[in-house]
Amino acid sequence: MELAVMQYCLRVGLNFEVAAATVKRLKDEGFILPISEKVAKRFMLCWDGKKGKLELLEFDLKKAIASLDEGKPVIPVWLDGIYQKLALKLGKS
């Protein structure tokens, strides 16, 4: 599952360091689980101008829209979708 999340992050255009940090944080906080366990968590990476980097937050539609209205990027990280795609590839749907 970690590799699937890493692949997703790289595919959406994150550089290796940001993708690896995102995977590490999700893993450390217990959100990356074995494929046999279902998870419905949805996150987003939003630009934090004060810190000068992307921050991983739990998905919040109002915050996402506000960030986009300000011209800041929002990258969805929907673990449920990543899990579903991986389960289909592994034939465990």
N, C-alpha and C positions, 0 to 999 in steps of 0.2 A: 504494500500500500504506500509505503514511503516513496518508492520509485515512481508510482503512478502520480502522486502529488508533485514530486519533483519534475516529472515530465510535463505535467499540466503547467506548472509555473514557468518552465522554460519555453513552452509552446506559446504562452500568452505574451512573451517578450521580456520576462524578467532576466536579469543577468544571473550568473551562477551563484554569486554571493548572496543576493537577495532571496533567490529561490531556496538555497540551502538554509538560510536563517529562518525563512518561513516554515519549511519542513521541520526544522529543529524545534521551533517554538510550538508548533502543533503537536509534535511528538511529546515534548516535555510536559505539555499541559494535558496529555492523555486523550487528544482528539483523533489521533491516527491509531486506529484499531485494526485487528485482523479482519480479513474480508468476511469472516463468518459472523462478525458482530455488526449490526446496522447502526449507523450514526446519521443524524439529520442536521448536523451543525452546518451553518453557513457563515462564512466570514467574508471580509473585504479588505483589500489593501488600499489605504488612502494616504495621500501625501500630507505629511505634517511639516508645514513650513518652518515651525519653530525648531524642530529637530533636524530638518533638512533630509528627511528620509521617509520611505513608505512605512506605515504602521499597520499592523494586523489587528483588526477589530471585528467583533461580532457584527454580522450584517444588520444594518439599520437603514431602511429605505429612506427615511427623512434625512439622515446624515449623508447617505450616498447622493441623493438629489442635491442637497446643499453644496456638497463638494464639487459635483459636476457643474452646478450653476456658477461656482467660483472659478471654473476652468481647471480644476485640479483632477488628476486621474483617480478613477476608482476601478479596481480589478477584483471581480468576484472570485472567491475561493469556496465553491460549494462542494463540500466533502461528499454530500449525498450523491451528487451527479458523478463525481470521480469514482466513488464506490460502485455505482451502477454500471458504469462503463467497464470497470475492471472485472466485475462479476460476469458480465456478458462475455468478455474476452476469455475468461477462465471457465465459462460454461456453468457458472454457479448462480444463475438468476432465479 
